Amino acid sequence: MGLTKTYKDGATPTVCIIGAGFSGMCAAIRLQTQLNLKTYIIFELEPELGGTWWSNTYPGCACDVQSIIYQFSFEPNYEWSKTFAGQQEIWEYQRRVANKYKLYEKIRFRTEITRAEWYENLQQWVLDWTNHNTGETGQMNADIVISGTGPLRLPRIPKQFDDFEGPKWHTSQWNHDYDLTNKRIAVIGSGTSAIQVVPAIVDKVKKLEFYQRSATWVIPRSNPNIGAFWKFLFKYVPFVHFIFYKLNYWSRESTLSNFSTKWRDIFSRRFAMFIAWAHRYWQVRDKQLRTKLTPDYALGCRRVAVSSDYYPALSKKNVNVHTATITNVKGKTLMLSDGSRQEVDALVLATGFRVQDFVAEGFVIGKNKCDLFKAWGQAPKTYYGIASAEAPNMFFILGPNSVLGHNSVLFMIETACDYAVMAISHMMDKDLSSIQVTPKACKDFGDEVKEKMKGMVWSTKCTSWYKNEQDEITALWWSSCTYYWWRLRKFRPQHFLAVQRSKSATVRDELFRGRGGYRLLKE
C-alpha cells in the first residue's frame, strides 16, 4: 500500500464512519487503499455489517440491478449464481470483502452514534455513542466524519396500523418465527419489496389480501442461473468479466432517456411503456384485475419494478387486490373506503422507508450550533449530496440528490467515497484542520438540480419517495452516473473554505490510539 498519508508533522486524522453497509465499507476501504490510513473506526447499530442487505431478509428479497454491476468495481465477484442476486448472496459478498480488508476489527457493532457536534475551537467533531448490548455510553472526538447510513434505514410504518391486534411487521424487520402456512395475510404497499415478497409467500398462505395505493409499472425480468462455464470465463479469461460489466453498465445508463420528458426521448419512453403494457397484458388475463394493476401516472415517476412472477402471483385464486383506501383498523379487521372489510391473521407492511428523513432533529449540530435538521428542512442544500455548508469535515455517502432511479448505486457510492478521500488528502497536503463547502456552491448545485429536474419524469404527478412534501425531487441525481463521476473526478478547493491547522486546537485532547480515535478531556 505504500507510505501512510500524513499531515506535515506526521500526524494522521481520526475518521469516524457511521454505518457498515456498502457505503461505510467503501469509505473504509478507500481510506486504506488510497491513503493507507488506519486511524478510522466504524460505528454500526446492527450486530452485523451489511446495512440494507443485513436487515432486509424478507422472502424473495433480491437486487433489482444486475449482479455484475451491483458490486465494488475493485472487488469483482466471479461467483454470482444468478443474473439478479438474492439478499443472502449479496450479504455473503459483503462479508468476504470485509474479511479481505480486515474491516471487522475496525467495527463497533451494536453501537449507535446518537449525536455529532462540531466544536470550532477544537476543529473536531464530538460524537456521543451508545452500546446497545452493554448500555455503555461515551464520547469520541473525530477530525472527520463520513456518514454512510444510506436512504433505506428508517422504515415507514403508518400509525393507523398501531391498533391492529394481530402480529405485524415491516418487510425490513421480517418475523421469521411466524408461520405463514394457511394464514390470512395482508400485504400493505405495492413498491419493490411488495413485488418481491408477494410471489414468495402466495403459495404458502391461505388467503392474501393485497392493498395498493397506486399501481406500479413493472417490466419483465429474466433471471437465469450463471453456470460454471461463464464463471470460468469471468475468472480466468482476460477482459470477459470487464466487458460484461461495461455492457451491463452502459445498458443501464442508456435507460436514462426513458426518464426524460423531452421530445427527443419520446421514442425510448414509448418503447419502454409498450414493454410494460405487453408484459401486463399477457400475464394478467382478467380484464378487471388488469385495470387495477394499470398505473395512472407516467412510467418512471415512481421506481420501475422488474419481475416476471408478480402478476401471476396476483392472479392466483387465493389473492384479492384492493385499491380502496384503508380507513380504519379494528381488532384484526381492515375497513376500506368502499365499505368492504377483511379480517386477517397478520399484517406485512411493505410501506417503504422514510427516505426524506435525511438526518434526525438534534443528530448533527454543525458550525455555530446549527442543527442540520432545521437547516435542511424539506429541501436539503448540499454539494452533490456529499457535503453541507453547515457541517465542516463531514461527508455524506448517498446523501440528498445522489440516489439513482436507473443504474447501480454502487457506482455512486464509489464516486462519493473517492471524492471524500480526495478532500481528506487535500487537507493533509495543505495542512488544514477543516474544510467547509461554501453556501454558494451548495446553492448553485441545488438550483441546477431544481432546473434539470423539470425535464425529467420524476417531477411529474405521482406519489413517490423521490419527492418531499412540496413535490421537489430531493433524493435523486438528475443525470447519468458517468456525468456524476465527471463532475467529481477531481477535488475543487475553490468550492471550499479552509482553516489551517493549529497546535492550540489539540492541546486539550488525548490521543487514544488503541481505539482509533480521540477522547475528549473536559475541564
FENCOR-V52007 format. One record per residue. N is the residue number from 1. RES is the residue in three letters. PSI is psi in whole degrees, -180 to 180 (* if undefined). OMEGA is omega in whole degrees, -180 to 180 (* if undefined). Layout:
n-><N & N>
res-><RES & RES>
psi-><PSI & PSI>
omega-><OMEGA & OMEGA>
//
This chain:
n-><1 & 2 & 3 & 4 & 5 & 6 & 7 & 8 & 9 & 10 & 11 & 12 & 13 & 14 & 15 & 16 & 17 & 18 & 19 & 20 & 21 & 22 & 23 & 24 & 25 & 26 & 27 & 28 & 29 & 30 & 31 & 32 & 33 & 34 & 35 & 36 & 37 & 38 & 39 & 40 & 41 & 42 & 43 & 44 & 45 & 46 & 47 & 48 & 49 & 50 & 51 & 52 & 53 & 54 & 55 & 56 & 57 & 58 & 59 & 60 & 61 & 62 & 63 & 64 & 65 & 66 & 67 & 68 & 69 & 70 & 71 & 72 & 73 & 74 & 75 & 76 & 77 & 78 & 79 & 80 & 81 & 82 & 83 & 84 & 85 & 86 & 87 & 88 & 89 & 90 & 91 & 92 & 93 & 94 & 95 & 96 & 97 & 98 & 99 & 100 & 101 & 102 & 103 & 104 & 105 & 106 & 107 & 108 & 109 & 110 & 111 & 112 & 113 & 114 & 115 & 116 & 117 & 118 & 119 & 120 & 121 & 122 & 123 & 124 & 125 & 126 & 127 & 128 & 129 & 130 & 131 & 132 & 133 & 134 & 135 & 136 & 137 & 138 & 139 & 140 & 141 & 142 & 143 & 144 & 145 & 146 & 147 & 148 & 149 & 150 & 151 & 152 & 153 & 154 & 155 & 156 & 157 & 158 & 159 & 160 & 161 & 162 & 163 & 164 & 165 & 166 & 167 & 168 & 169 & 170 & 171 & 172 & 173 & 174 & 175 & 176 & 177 & 178 & 179 & 180 & 181 & 182 & 183 & 184 & 185 & 186 & 187 & 188 & 189 & 190 & 191 & 192 & 193 & 194 & 195 & 196 & 197 & 198 & 199 & 200 & 201 & 202 & 203 & 204 & 205 & 206 & 207 & 208 & 209 & 210 & 211 & 212 & 213 & 214 & 215 & 216 & 217 & 218 & 219 & 220 & 221 & 222 & 223 & 224 & 225 & 226 & 227 & 228 & 229 & 230 & 231 & 232 & 233 & 234 & 235 & 236 & 237 & 238 & 239 & 240 & 241 & 242 & 243 & 244 & 245 & 246 & 247 & 248 & 249 & 250 & 251 & 252 & 253 & 254 & 255 & 256 & 257 & 258 & 259 & 260 & 261 & 262 & 263 & 264 & 265 & 266 & 267 & 268 & 269 & 270 & 271 & 272 & 273 & 274 & 275 & 276 & 277 & 278 & 279 & 280 & 281 & 282 & 283 & 284 & 285 & 286 & 287 & 288 & 289 & 290 & 291 & 292 & 293 & 294 & 295 & 296 & 297 & 298 & 299 & 300 & 301 & 302 & 303 & 304 & 305 & 306 & 307 & 308 & 309 & 310 & 311 & 312 & 313 & 314 & 315 & 316 & 317 & 318 & 319 & 320 & 321 & 322 & 323 & 324 & 325 & 326 & 327 & 328 & 329 & 330 & 331 & 332 & 333 & 334 & 335 & 336 & 337 & 338 & 339 & 340 & 341 & 342 & 343 & 344 & 345 & 346 & 347 & 348 & 349 & 350 & 351 & 352 & 353 & 354 & 355 & 356 & 357 & 358 & 359 & 360 & 361 & 362 & 363 & 364 & 365 & 366 & 367 & 368 & 369 & 370 & 371 & 372 & 373 & 374 & 375 & 376 & 377 & 378 & 379 & 380 & 381 & 382 & 383 & 384 & 385 & 386 & 387 & 388 & 389 & 390 & 391 & 392 & 393 & 394 & 395 & 396 & 397 & 398 & 399 & 400 & 401 & 402 & 403 & 404 & 405 & 406 & 407 & 408 & 409 & 410 & 411 & 412 & 413 & 414 & 415 & 416 & 417 & 418 & 419 & 420 & 421 & 422 & 423 & 424 & 425 & 426 & 427 & 428 & 429 & 430 & 431 & 432 & 433 & 434 & 435 & 436 & 437 & 438 & 439 & 440 & 441 & 442 & 443 & 444 & 445 & 446 & 447 & 448 & 449 & 450 & 451 & 452 & 453 & 454 & 455 & 456 & 457 & 458 & 459 & 460 & 461 & 462 & 463 & 464 & 465 & 466 & 467 & 468 & 469 & 470 & 471 & 472 & 473 & 474 & 475 & 476 & 477 & 478 & 479 & 480 & 481 & 482 & 483 & 484 & 485 & 486 & 487 & 488 & 489 & 490 & 491 & 492 & 493 & 494 & 495 & 496 & 497 & 498 & 499 & 500 & 501 & 502 & 503 & 504 & 505 & 506 & 507 & 508 & 509 & 510 & 511 & 512 & 513 & 514 & 515 & 516 & 517 & 518 & 519 & 520 & 521 & 522 & 523>
res-><MET & GLY & LEU & THR & LYS & THR & TYR & LYS & ASP & GLY & ALA & THR & PRO & THR & VAL & CYS & ILE & ILE & GLY & ALA & GLY & PHE & SER & GLY & MET & CYS & ALA & ALA & ILE & ARG & LEU & GLN & THR & GLN & LEU & ASN & LEU & LYS & THR & TYR & ILE & ILE & PHE & GLU & LEU & GLU & PRO & GLU & LEU & GLY & GLY & THR & TRP & TRP & SER & ASN & THR & TYR & PRO & GLY & CYS & ALA & CYS & ASP & VAL & GLN & SER & ILE & ILE & TYR & GLN & PHE & SER & PHE & GLU & PRO & ASN & TYR & GLU & TRP & SER & LYS & THR & PHE & ALA & GLY & GLN & GLN & GLU & ILE & TRP & GLU & TYR & GLN & ARG & ARG & VAL & ALA & ASN & LYS & TYR & LYS & LEU & TYR & GLU & LYS & ILE & ARG & PHE & ARG & THR & GLU & ILE & THR & ARG & ALA & GLU & TRP & TYR & GLU & ASN & LEU & GLN & GLN & TRP & VAL & LEU & ASP & TRP & THR & ASN & HIS & ASN & THR & GLY & GLU & THR & GLY & GLN & MET & ASN & ALA & ASP & ILE & VAL & ILE & SER & GLY & THR & GLY & PRO & LEU & ARG & LEU & PRO & ARG & ILE & PRO & LYS & GLN & PHE & ASP & ASP & PHE & GLU & GLY & PRO & LYS & TRP & HIS & THR & SER & GLN & TRP & ASN & HIS & ASP & TYR & ASP & LEU & THR & ASN & LYS & ARG & ILE & ALA & VAL & ILE & GLY & SER & GLY & THR & SER & ALA & ILE & GLN & VAL & VAL & PRO & ALA & ILE & VAL & ASP & LYS & VAL & LYS & LYS & LEU & GLU & PHE & TYR & GLN & ARG & SER & ALA & THR & TRP & VAL & ILE & PRO & ARG & SER & ASN & PRO & ASN & ILE & GLY & ALA & PHE & TRP & LYS & PHE & LEU & PHE & LYS & TYR & VAL & PRO & PHE & VAL & HIS & PHE & ILE & PHE & TYR & LYS & LEU & ASN & TYR & TRP & SER & ARG & GLU & SER & THR & LEU & SER & ASN & PHE & SER & THR & LYS & TRP & ARG & ASP & ILE & PHE & SER & ARG & ARG & PHE & ALA & MET & PHE & ILE & ALA & TRP & ALA & HIS & ARG & TYR & TRP & GLN & VAL & ARG & ASP & LYS & GLN & LEU & ARG & THR & LYS & LEU & THR & PRO & ASP & TYR & ALA & LEU & GLY & CYS & ARG & ARG & VAL & ALA & VAL & SER & SER & ASP & TYR & TYR & PRO & ALA & LEU & SER & LYS & LYS & ASN & VAL & ASN & VAL & HIS & THR & ALA & THR & ILE & THR & ASN & VAL & LYS & GLY & LYS & THR & LEU & MET & LEU & SER & ASP & GLY & SER & ARG & GLN & GLU & VAL & ASP & ALA & LEU & VAL & LEU & ALA & THR & GLY & PHE & ARG & VAL & GLN & ASP & PHE & VAL & ALA & GLU & GLY & PHE & VAL & ILE & GLY & LYS & ASN & LYS & CYS & ASP & LEU & PHE & LYS & ALA & TRP & GLY & GLN & ALA & PRO & LYS & THR & TYR & TYR & GLY & ILE & ALA & SER & ALA & GLU & ALA & PRO & ASN & MET & PHE & PHE & ILE & LEU & GLY & PRO & ASN & SER & VAL & LEU & GLY & HIS & ASN & SER & VAL & LEU & PHE & MET & ILE & GLU & THR & ALA & CYS & ASP & TYR & ALA & VAL & MET & ALA & ILE & SER & HIS & MET & MET & ASP & LYS & ASP & LEU & SER & SER & ILE & GLN & VAL & THR & PRO & LYS & ALA & CYS & LYS & ASP & PHE & GLY & ASP & GLU & VAL & LYS & GLU & LYS & MET & LYS & GLY & MET & VAL & TRP & SER & THR & LYS & CYS & THR & SER & TRP & TYR & LYS & ASN & GLU & GLN & ASP & GLU & ILE & THR & ALA & LEU & TRP & TRP & SER & SER & CYS & THR & TYR & TYR & TRP & TRP & ARG & LEU & ARG & LYS & PHE & ARG & PRO & GLN & HIS & PHE & LEU & ALA & VAL & GLN & ARG & SER & LYS & SER & ALA & THR & VAL & ARG & ASP & GLU & LEU & PHE & ARG & GLY & ARG & GLY & GLY & TYR & ARG & LEU & LEU & LYS & GLU>
psi-><-17 & -167 & 150 & 134 & 134 & 169 & 176 & -27 & 8 & -5 & 160 & 149 & 150 & 128 & 129 & 124 & 125 & 114 & 137 & 38 & -159 & -39 & -51 & -39 & -46 & -43 & -45 & -44 & -41 & -38 & -41 & -48 & -30 & -30 & -5 & 38 & 125 & -5 & 60 & 160 & 144 & 128 & 127 & 125 & -36 & 167 & -3 & 161 & 171 & -26 & -125 & -38 & -4 & -43 & -30 & 100 & 22 & 154 & 132 & -1 & 126 & 168 & 142 & 15 & 145 & 138 & -38 & -22 & -2 & 64 & 162 & 136 & -27 & -3 & 71 & 141 & 117 & 3 & 17 & 136 & -25 & 163 & -41 & 111 & 150 & 171 & -49 & -42 & -38 & -42 & -39 & -36 & -44 & -42 & -42 & -44 & -43 & -40 & -39 & -42 & 9 & 44 & -28 & -36 & -9 & -3 & 134 & 102 & 157 & 27 & 120 & 133 & 118 & -16 & 141 & 121 & 134 & 127 & 110 & -39 & -30 & -20 & 42 & 161 & 138 & 120 & 129 & 134 & 154 & 128 & 116 & -6 & -44 & -17 & -2 & 143 & 159 & -177 & 154 & 139 & 141 & 138 & -35 & 141 & 132 & 118 & 116 & 36 & -24 & 167 & -14 & 57 & -26 & 105 & 141 & 112 & 102 & 135 & -21 & -18 & 4 & -30 & -5 & 130 & -2 & -177 & 141 & 147 & 154 & 152 & -29 & -4 & 50 & 135 & 95 & -10 & -15 & 126 & 117 & -9 & 125 & 26 & 158 & 113 & 135 & 129 & 120 & 120 & 154 & 27 & -163 & -44 & -40 & -41 & -25 & -38 & -34 & -51 & -27 & -23 & -9 & -34 & -10 & -33 & 159 & -45 & 136 & 116 & 117 & 122 & 119 & 134 & -42 & 151 & 157 & 141 & 128 & 131 & 155 & 152 & 127 & 123 & 65 & 158 & 147 & 111 & 173 & -34 & -48 & -37 & -39 & -46 & -45 & -39 & -36 & -21 & 120 & 137 & -9 & -50 & -43 & -44 & -44 & -36 & -49 & -38 & -45 & -40 & -51 & -28 & -43 & -39 & -38 & -21 & -7 & -31 & -22 & -19 & 4 & 144 & 9 & 153 & -34 & -19 & 10 & -34 & -46 & -36 & -44 & -37 & -43 & -40 & -37 & -42 & -46 & -41 & -46 & -39 & -46 & -40 & -45 & -25 & -22 & 99 & -24 & 118 & -40 & -43 & -40 & -36 & -42 & -33 & 10 & 119 & 149 & 26 & 170 & 142 & 127 & -13 & -41 & 168 & 130 & 131 & 154 & 119 & 142 & 4 & 0 & -53 & -45 & -34 & -44 & -17 & -5 & 156 & -23 & 15 & 134 & 129 & 124 & 133 & -9 & 155 & 139 & 117 & -25 & 152 & 124 & 118 & -117 & 19 & 134 & 127 & 133 & 163 & -19 & 6 & -11 & 162 & 147 & 132 & 130 & 164 & -31 & 154 & 133 & 116 & 98 & 56 & 10 & -158 & 159 & 70 & -33 & -12 & 76 & -42 & 150 & 157 & 130 & 2 & -44 & 114 & 107 & -153 & 144 & 33 & 31 & 123 & 117 & -31 & -44 & -36 & -40 & -44 & -139 & -11 & 82 & 138 & 110 & 177 & 96 & 28 & 4 & -38 & 154 & 142 & -22 & -7 & 87 & 147 & 25 & 132 & 138 & 134 & 128 & 44 & -169 & 138 & 37 & 6 & 163 & 156 & 5 & -14 & -169 & 127 & -14 & -35 & -43 & -38 & -48 & -42 & -45 & -42 & -41 & -39 & -42 & -42 & -38 & -39 & -43 & -41 & -42 & -41 & -42 & -38 & -41 & 3 & 55 & 139 & -27 & 153 & 147 & 120 & 143 & 148 & -35 & -42 & -39 & -42 & -43 & -42 & -45 & -41 & -40 & -45 & -46 & -41 & -45 & -33 & -19 & -26 & 13 & 150 & -22 & -24 & -4 & 177 & 115 & 169 & 121 & 149 & -7 & -24 & 156 & -171 & -18 & 13 & 23 & 140 & 107 & -5 & -38 & 149 & 141 & -13 & -157 & 161 & -41 & -40 & -34 & -46 & -43 & -41 & -32 & 20 & -19 & 152 & 137 & 93 & -22 & -14 & 6 & 148 & 144 & 148 & 128 & 151 & 149 & 135 & -30 & -24 & -16 & 5 & -37 & 10 & 146 & 122 & 124 & 72 & -31 & -26 & 5 & 29 & -165 & 148 & 127 & 129 & 113 & 143 & *>
omega-><180 & -177 & 177 & 176 & -177 & 167 & -176 & 180 & 178 & 180 & 176 & -180 & 172 & -176 & 173 & 177 & -179 & 179 & -179 & 170 & -180 & -178 & 180 & 178 & -178 & 179 & -180 & -179 & 179 & 176 & -180 & -170 & -177 & -180 & -173 & -176 & -178 & -177 & 177 & 177 & -179 & 175 & -178 & -179 & -176 & 179 & 179 & 174 & 178 & 179 & -180 & -174 & 170 & -173 & -179 & -178 & -178 & 179 & 179 & -177 & -178 & 177 & 178 & 173 & -178 & -177 & -172 & 175 & 175 & 180 & 176 & 180 & -179 & 178 & -179 & 176 & -178 & -171 & 177 & -177 & -178 & 177 & 175 & -174 & 176 & -176 & -175 & -178 & 178 & 179 & 177 & 175 & 178 & 180 & 179 & 179 & -180 & 178 & -180 & -177 & 176 & -179 & -175 & -179 & -180 & -174 & 170 & -178 & 180 & -180 & -174 & 169 & -176 & -180 & 175 & -177 & -180 & 176 & -176 & -178 & 178 & -172 & -178 & 170 & 172 & -174 & 174 & 179 & 178 & 175 & -174 & 173 & -174 & -174 & -179 & 175 & 180 & 178 & 177 & 173 & 177 & 176 & -175 & 176 & 174 & -179 & 180 & -176 & 176 & -177 & -174 & -177 & -176 & -179 & 176 & -178 & -179 & -176 & -178 & -180 & 177 & -176 & 179 & -171 & 177 & 177 & 177 & 179 & 175 & -179 & 180 & 179 & -171 & 179 & -178 & 179 & -178 & -180 & -178 & -173 & 177 & 178 & 173 & -172 & 174 & 174 & -177 & 179 & -177 & 178 & -174 & -177 & 177 & -178 & 177 & -173 & -177 & 178 & -177 & -176 & -170 & -178 & -179 & -173 & 176 & -180 & 178 & 176 & -174 & -176 & 179 & 175 & 175 & -178 & -179 & 172 & -178 & 174 & -176 & 178 & 172 & -175 & -178 & 173 & 175 & -173 & -178 & -179 & -179 & 178 & 177 & 179 & -179 & -173 & -168 & -178 & -175 & 172 & -178 & 180 & 180 & -179 & 180 & 176 & -178 & 178 & 179 & 179 & -177 & 174 & 177 & 179 & -177 & -179 & 180 & 180 & 177 & -176 & 179 & 178 & -180 & -178 & -178 & -178 & -174 & -179 & -179 & 178 & -180 & 179 & 178 & 178 & 178 & 178 & -180 & 179 & -179 & 178 & -180 & -177 & -176 & -179 & -180 & -176 & 179 & -173 & -179 & 178 & -180 & 177 & 178 & -175 & 179 & -179 & 178 & 179 & -176 & 178 & 178 & 178 & 167 & -180 & 178 & -179 & 176 & -179 & 174 & 179 & 180 & -180 & 176 & 179 & -180 & -180 & -179 & -174 & -178 & -179 & 171 & 179 & -178 & 177 & 178 & -178 & 173 & -176 & -177 & 176 & -180 & -176 & 176 & -177 & 176 & -179 & -174 & -178 & 179 & 178 & -180 & 177 & -179 & 174 & -177 & -180 & -177 & 178 & 170 & -177 & 176 & -169 & 173 & -172 & 178 & -175 & -177 & 177 & -174 & 176 & 179 & 178 & 179 & -177 & 179 & 176 & -173 & -178 & -179 & 177 & -179 & 176 & -176 & 178 & -179 & -180 & -179 & -176 & -179 & -177 & -178 & 175 & -178 & 176 & -179 & -180 & -172 & -175 & 179 & -177 & -178 & -171 & 177 & 173 & 176 & -179 & -179 & 175 & -172 & 176 & -179 & 178 & 174 & 175 & -174 & 172 & -173 & -173 & -176 & 178 & 178 & 177 & 179 & 177 & 180 & -179 & 180 & 178 & 178 & 180 & 178 & 179 & 176 & 179 & 179 & 177 & 178 & 179 & -180 & 178 & -176 & 179 & -178 & 176 & 179 & 170 & -176 & -180 & -177 & 175 & -180 & 179 & 178 & 180 & -180 & 179 & 180 & 179 & 179 & 179 & -179 & -179 & -177 & -179 & 179 & -180 & -178 & -176 & -180 & -179 & 179 & -170 & 172 & 175 & -173 & 176 & 175 & -169 & 170 & -176 & 178 & 180 & 174 & 179 & -178 & -177 & -167 & 165 & -169 & -173 & -177 & 173 & -178 & 180 & 175 & 178 & -178 & 180 & -173 & -176 & 176 & -180 & -178 & -177 & -179 & 179 & -176 & 169 & -175 & 175 & 179 & 178 & 178 & -180 & -177 & -178 & -176 & -179 & -175 & -179 & 175 & -180 & -178 & -170 & -177 & 180 & 176 & -180 & 179 & 172 & -177 & 175 & -177 & 180 & *>
//
